[in-house]
């Protein structure tokens, strides 16, 4: 099975049901994230702080110079957008304090742990592949499910050939673990 087919889920609704996080984060508990996920969040923070915020600030300043701010749509929208950017920047900065970057595959590589690509086969013989990631990286459409989701928690510590049963809104589902790997092909 190629990585391209591995990352493309066969049924979006089934994948959503399988990867819905259910655990709330406990205070002080570090949340795992892959190096790629941390870089993506860092890039977003840099983009917002160094490019987006200064651009919007210039636009708001120019709109304010036009006069009456109470009926100036560009000014009102710009201020709203600045508040959104500032909230996201604040969220990302606080979130980085809670994150712990984990290099996948440093433990037993023959078992499913954080960062593993896992190929599963359902009862109908359909193969799906997921990568177990932290909740900040969860992207069901691209086959990335949270280790805190029902299927993620069930997969932890399993080996190739193991069968798992996952309770989901549509009912119980049975899967067989076909392959575990920690590198992309």
C-alpha positions as CSV (number, residue, x, y, z in Angstrom):
1,X,0.0,0.0,0.0
2,X,1.5,3.4,-0.9
3,X,1.5,6.4,1.4
4,X,-0.8,8.3,-0.9
5,X,-3.5,5.6,-0.5
6,X,-2.6,5.3,3.2
7,X,-3.4,8.9,3.9
8,X,-6.7,9.0,2.0
9,X,-9.6,7.7,4.2
10,X,-12.3,5.6,2.5
11,X,-15.2,7.1,4.3
12,X,-15.1,10.6,5.8
13,X,-17.9,10.1,8.2
14,X,-16.5,6.8,9.5
15,X,-13.1,8.4,10.0
16,X,-14.7,11.3,11.9
17,X,-16.5,9.0,14.2
18,X,-13.4,7.1,14.9
19,X,-11.1,10.0,15.6
20,X,-13.3,12.3,17.7
21,X,-11.3,13.3,20.8
22,X,-13.1,12.5,24.1
23,X,-10.6,13.3,26.8
24,X,-10.3,16.8,28.3
25,X,-6.9,18.0,29.0
26,X,-5.9,17.9,32.6
27,X,-4.3,21.0,34.0
28,X,-0.5,20.9,33.9
29,X,-0.5,17.8,31.6
30,X,1.8,18.1,28.6
31,X,0.2,17.4,25.2
32,X,2.3,15.5,22.7
33,X,3.0,16.8,19.3
34,X,5.2,15.6,16.4
35,X,8.1,17.8,15.2
36,X,6.2,18.5,12.0
37,X,3.1,19.5,14.0
38,X,5.1,21.9,16.2
39,X,6.7,23.4,13.1
40,X,3.3,24.0,11.5
41,X,2.1,25.8,14.6
42,X,5.3,27.8,14.8
43,X,5.0,28.8,11.2
44,X,1.4,29.9,11.7
45,X,2.5,32.0,14.7
46,X,5.3,33.6,12.7
47,X,3.0,34.3,9.7
48,X,0.4,36.0,12.0
49,X,3.0,38.0,14.0
50,X,5.4,39.0,11.3
51,X,3.2,39.3,8.2
52,X,-0.6,39.3,8.8
53,X,-0.7,41.5,11.9
54,X,1.6,44.3,10.5
55,X,-0.4,44.3,7.2
56,X,-3.8,44.6,8.9
57,X,-2.3,47.3,11.3
58,X,-1.3,49.3,8.2
59,X,-4.8,48.9,6.7
60,X,-6.5,50.0,10.0
61,X,-4.2,53.0,10.2
62,X,-5.0,54.0,6.6
63,X,-8.7,53.5,7.2
64,X,-8.6,55.6,10.4
65,X,-7.0,58.5,8.5
66,X,-10.1,58.7,6.3
67,X,-12.1,60.3,9.1
68,X,-15.4,59.1,10.7
69,X,-14.6,55.7,12.2
70,X,-18.1,54.9,13.3
71,X,-19.3,54.3,9.7
72,X,-16.0,53.2,8.2
73,X,-16.4,49.6,7.2
74,X,-12.7,49.1,6.5
75,X,-11.7,50.4,9.9
76,X,-14.4,48.4,11.8
77,X,-13.5,45.2,9.9
78,X,-9.7,45.8,10.3
79,X,-10.1,46.2,14.1
80,X,-12.2,43.1,14.3
81,X,-9.5,41.2,12.3
82,X,-6.8,42.5,14.5
83,X,-8.6,41.2,17.6
84,X,-9.0,37.8,15.9
85,X,-5.3,37.7,15.1
86,X,-4.3,38.8,18.6
87,X,-6.5,36.1,20.1
88,X,-4.9,33.4,17.9
89,X,-1.4,34.6,18.7
90,X,-2.2,34.5,22.4
91,X,-3.7,31.0,22.1
92,X,-0.6,29.7,20.2
93,X,1.8,31.2,22.6
94,X,0.0,29.7,25.6
95,X,-0.4,26.4,23.8
96,X,3.4,26.1,23.2
97,X,3.8,26.0,27.0
98,X,1.6,23.0,27.1
99,X,3.1,21.1,24.2
100,X,5.9,18.5,24.3
101,X,7.6,17.6,21.0
102,X,8.0,13.9,20.7
103,X,10.1,12.2,18.1
104,X,8.0,9.2,16.9
105,X,9.5,5.7,16.9
106,X,12.0,6.0,19.8
107,X,10.3,3.2,21.7
108,X,9.5,-0.3,20.5
109,X,8.9,0.1,16.8
110,X,6.9,-3.1,16.5
111,X,4.1,-1.6,18.6
112,X,1.7,1.3,18.0
113,X,2.7,4.4,19.9
114,X,2.6,8.1,19.3
115,X,3.5,9.1,15.7
116,X,3.0,5.6,14.2
117,X,1.4,5.1,10.8
118,X,-1.0,2.2,11.3
119,X,-2.7,0.3,8.5
120,X,-5.9,-1.4,9.5
121,X,-8.4,-3.7,7.8
122,X,-12.0,-3.7,8.8
123,X,-14.4,-6.6,8.7
124,X,-15.3,-5.9,5.1
125,X,-11.7,-6.2,4.0
126,X,-11.3,-2.4,3.5
127,X,-7.8,-1.1,4.4
128,X,-7.4,2.3,6.0
129,X,-4.3,4.0,7.3
130,X,-4.0,6.5,10.1
131,X,-1.2,8.4,11.8
132,X,-1.5,8.7,15.6
133,X,-0.8,12.4,16.5
134,X,-1.6,14.8,19.2
135,X,-5.0,16.6,19.3
136,X,-3.5,19.8,17.9
137,X,-2.5,17.9,14.7
138,X,-5.7,15.9,14.3
139,X,-6.8,16.1,10.6
140,X,-9.2,13.3,9.8
141,X,-9.4,14.1,6.1
142,X,-5.6,13.4,5.8
143,X,-5.6,10.3,8.0
144,X,-4.2,11.9,11.1
145,X,-6.1,10.9,14.3
146,X,-5.6,11.9,17.9
147,X,-4.1,9.5,20.3
148,X,-6.8,10.7,22.6
149,X,-9.6,9.5,20.3
150,X,-11.4,6.2,20.9
151,X,-9.5,4.4,18.1
152,X,-6.2,6.1,19.0
153,X,-6.5,5.0,22.7
154,X,-7.4,1.5,21.6
155,X,-4.5,1.2,19.2
156,X,-1.8,2.2,21.7
157,X,0.5,-0.7,22.4
158,X,-1.0,-3.0,19.8
159,X,1.2,-5.1,17.4
160,X,0.7,-6.2,13.8
161,X,-1.9,-9.0,13.7
162,X,-3.8,-7.7,16.8
163,X,-7.5,-7.2,16.5
164,X,-9.2,-4.2,18.1
165,X,-12.9,-3.4,18.7
166,X,-13.9,0.3,18.8
167,X,-17.2,1.6,20.0
168,X,-18.4,4.4,17.8
169,X,-21.7,6.3,17.3
170,X,-22.6,4.0,14.4
171,X,-21.9,0.9,16.5
172,X,-19.0,-1.4,17.2
173,X,-16.3,-1.8,14.6
174,X,-13.7,-4.5,14.5
175,X,-10.3,-3.9,12.9
176,X,-7.1,-5.9,12.4
177,X,-3.7,-4.2,12.6
178,X,-1.9,-5.0,9.4
179,X,1.2,-2.8,9.5
180,X,3.0,-0.4,11.8
181,X,5.7,2.0,10.7
182,X,7.2,5.2,11.9
183,X,8.5,6.7,8.6
184,X,6.6,7.8,5.6
185,X,7.3,5.7,2.5
